[in-house]
Amino acid sequence: MGRLFGTDGVRGIANTELTCELAMEIGRAAATVLSDGCRHRPTFVIGSDTRASSDMLGAALIAGLCSVGADVIQLGVVPTPAVAYLVGKYKADAGVMISASHNPAEFNGIKIFSGNGFKLPDMLEEKIEDLILDKEKSYAKPLGGEVGKVSYATEATKDYIRHIKSSAHCSLGGMKIAIDCANGSASATAPTLFSELGADIHILSASPDGENINRNCGSTHMEALAEYVVENGLDCGIAFDGDADRCLCVDEKGNMIDGDMIMAICALDLKRRGKLNGNTVVGTIMTNFGFGKFCEDNGLRFIATKVGDRYVLEEMLLEDYSFGGEQSGHVIFRDFATTGDGQLTAAQLLVHMKDSGKKLSELASVMTRYPQTMVNLRISAEGKIAFYTDRVITEKLEEAKAILGKSGRIVVRPSGTEPLIRVMVEGSDEAQIKTIADDVANVITERLAGK
């Protein structure tokens, strides 16, 4: 797609790839493109996660926005979905989140939301890119009182918490829950939110220091959470990523409950309550084989899109579907949100647990997960491009598909957010899929080495 924008904004190592200069240029270009035709001074809301580089990049981004006449409302440390919600509540023209989500602390990113809370479509991102990369460009240079002004939203976290609480139709009183905040954005909201919902909460990894976001915690490192839940006899554990737009869980036995299983549990509940439009769930090409079988068994329709919750949402909007998400834990409840929201997802799942009186392990048993293996290969930008045209790699993939037949599948794709190519193989025979994944990964590595 883009030269700067991936599937979830602009990302890179802060201060080398994602520089202050680039952040300022993004601010200028975004304000110019998104205010085109606007008859008033545009306003942007800006939030960030807990990375040390977020303040630095935020200052540069704000300077860029104000330099072309846009006003800025600073939200402080908030989850990404809070930006998507508050852009509408505060009647802003656009929102920006400074975060690299589940990536390590040295990375950072900039993702932009339109005034209706949706991630920008490809066309607008490409316009912003074109302006940044255009050497002949010129920006408006307002003077005096016409330059942008900065204000601060002191109630941002409270407004977001109230919004999530309003989606829960019962108290979580009596439930014992561990919550892993990934030393990220959830640290600013989750302890208050789930306490006010009535749960007995055990908070983990909620002491951000600028460097420990996602470090051995959160949705990318679930082992400690699973151990804590079992040792303390809790009902379940909830894990967020750095910007809290995704949620994964462990049940009372310490078993992993991924995004596909969360969607299966919630889809049945939504169907039962008449809230599942078209009896349809939208997922991605990475959604587990077992989810499709679950849908067949329960009279649901499943639609798969490209990877990325923005593409899931596009499909949902196209046909007015109300529910969808990804295996990674980006789950979209369109009755309440315009993007994946980890804390909203957790609230909906926990309310259903409380309503049903069932343990999470019992609820998750509605879906049988097919064995799946994933190999992540670190590849340069040039290697990602060469991947698409390499004949030997193409032949190897066709060979793997033939071996798997109808009992499995292979998906190989460059990541839109990291310098990786992901090899995912799924099927009924665990040993076979691991062998196939390793063989394909070895060929890709050999063919793209040095590129």
Buried (B, 14 or more C-beta within 10 A) or exposed (E): EBEBBBBBBBBBBBBEBBBBEBBBBBBBBBBBBBBEEEEEBBBBBBBBBBBBBBEBBBEBBBBBBBBBBBBBBBBBBBBBBBBBBBBBBBEBBBBBBBBBBBBBBBBBBBBBBBBEBBBBEEEBBBBBBBBBEEEEEEBEEBEEEEBBEEEEBEEBBEBBBEBBBEBBEEEBEEBBBBBBBBBBBBBBBBBBBBBBBBBBBBBBBBEBEEEBBBBEBBBBBBEBBBEBBBEEEBBBBBBBBBBBBBBBBBBBEBBBBBBBBBBBBBBBBBBEEEBBBBBBBBBBEBBBBBBBBBBEEBEBEBBBBBBBBBBBBBBBEEEEBBBBBBBBBBBBBBEBBBBBBBBBBBBBBBBBBBEBEBBBBBBBBBBBBBBBBEBEBEBEEEBBEBBEEBEEBEEBBEBBEEBBEEBBBBBBBBBBBBBBBBBBBBBEEEEBBBBBBBBBBBBBBEBBEEB
